[in-house]
Amino acid sequence: MTTLEHSSLTHATTPTPSALSLSTALAKITATTADPAPAVARVALGLVLLPHGLQHNLGWFGGYGFSGTLGWMTGTLGFSAPLAAVGLGVELVAPLLLLVGFGGRATAAALFAFMAFAASTHVTNGFFMNWYGKLTTGQEGFEYHLLALGLAAVVALKGMGALSLDRALFTRNVTSAAS
């Protein structure tokens, strides 16, 4: 129950069910501990995926930029333009959110879904990556994607972990309330 103050009147109100469900959902999405393991997983995943997002969206590191990658995803891979555009957005924004530890399980789940779609386009190429650069672009196996899926799953299950904005902003300090 919360107390609202208006002028000289004070009265109690009960939060609406939608406010409770939104609050509960936010608490579940951002819940985390000081465990360093999910922090290591999220930083590793963010550092590996960010350059790909920069290639595909901004054309950095020899990439084709947003329009070139969108054309490749729709033309060659057969994804719809809206799905491809959402995927490109996730590929750029989610690694940044992982690096600062913001958005909890939703960020990791979005990357998990993105990497599952990406892996699906590589399954026919077999397991192994293109370690020696002898295959043409896009002909690598799904080995890399499997690692990314595993790291994203750790963060989706455990939260952002130590040194995260989620922990700093959304974790209640229970011990100070008891003092």
WONORKA-V481321 format. One record per residue. RES is the residue in one small letter. OMEGA is omega as a letter, one per 30 degrees, with the letter a starting at -180 (none if undefined). D_LAST is the distance of its C-alpha to the last C-alpha in Angstrom with 2 decimals. Layout:
RES:OMEGA:D_LAST
RES:OMEGA:D_LAST
This chain:
m:l:22.78
t:l:22.59
t:l:23.57
l:l:26.39
e:l:27.51
h:a:31.18
s:a:32.74
s:a:32.03
l:l:31.55
t:l:28.27
h:a:28.58
a:l:26.72
t:l:28.05
t:l:27.71
p:l:27.61
t:l:30.98
p:a:31.57
s:l:32.52
a:l:29.28
l:a:27.37
s:l:29.67
l:l:29.41
s:l:25.62
t:l:25.78
a:l:28.45
l:l:26.60
a:l:23.50
k:a:25.93
i:a:27.87
t:a:25.06
a:l:22.80
t:l:22.53
t:l:20.72
a:a:20.68
d:l:23.88
p:a:26.57
a:l:29.50
p:l:29.46
a:l:28.92
v:a:32.05
a:a:33.93
r:l:33.17
v:l:34.07
a:a:37.22
l:l:38.28
g:a:37.67
l:l:39.66
v:a:42.51
l:a:42.84
l:l:42.42
p:l:45.85
h:l:47.48
g:l:45.95
l:l:47.21
q:a:50.65
h:a:50.97
n:a:49.64
l:l:50.52
g:l:53.38
w:l:51.70
f:l:52.62
g:a:55.97
g:a:54.68
y:a:56.59
g:a:54.03
f:a:52.97
s:l:56.47
g:l:58.03
t:l:55.32
l:l:55.32
g:l:59.09
w:a:58.80
m:a:56.19
t:a:58.29
g:a:61.72
t:a:61.38
l:l:58.45
g:l:59.17
f:l:55.74
s:a:55.82
a:l:55.14
p:l:52.00
l:l:50.52
a:l:51.48
a:l:50.01
v:l:46.65
g:l:46.77
l:l:47.51
g:l:44.60
v:a:42.22
e:l:43.72
l:a:42.98
v:a:39.64
a:l:37.77
p:l:38.03
l:l:36.55
l:l:33.62
l:a:33.19
l:l:33.22
v:l:30.30
g:a:28.56
f:l:28.82
g:l:30.03
g:a:28.82
r:a:30.97
a:l:33.40
t:a:34.44
a:l:35.00
a:l:36.83
a:l:39.09
l:l:39.99
f:l:40.59
a:l:43.02
f:a:44.66
m:l:45.22
a:l:46.56
f:a:49.14
a:l:49.95
a:a:50.39
s:l:52.71
t:a:55.10
h:a:55.34
v:a:55.74
t:l:59.55
n:a:59.45
g:a:58.05
f:a:54.99
f:l:55.38
m:l:54.58
n:a:57.25
w:a:56.50
y:l:59.82
g:a:60.36
k:a:63.52
l:l:62.57
t:a:62.80
t:l:59.66
g:a:58.05
q:a:59.73
e:l:56.80
g:a:55.33
f:a:51.86
e:l:50.29
y:a:48.14
h:l:47.05
l:l:45.99
l:l:43.63
a:l:42.17
l:l:41.79
g:l:39.91
l:l:37.46
a:l:36.95
a:l:36.37
v:a:33.58
v:l:31.73
a:a:32.59
l:a:31.19
k:a:28.07
g:a:27.15
m:l:27.22
g:a:24.96
a:l:23.50
l:l:24.08
s:l:24.93
l:l:24.62
d:a:23.73
r:a:20.61
a:a:19.72
l:a:20.61
f:a:19.87
t:l:17.08
r:l:13.83
n:a:10.76
v:a:9.10
t:a:6.56
s:l:5.20
a:a:5.54
a:a:3.81
s:none:0.00
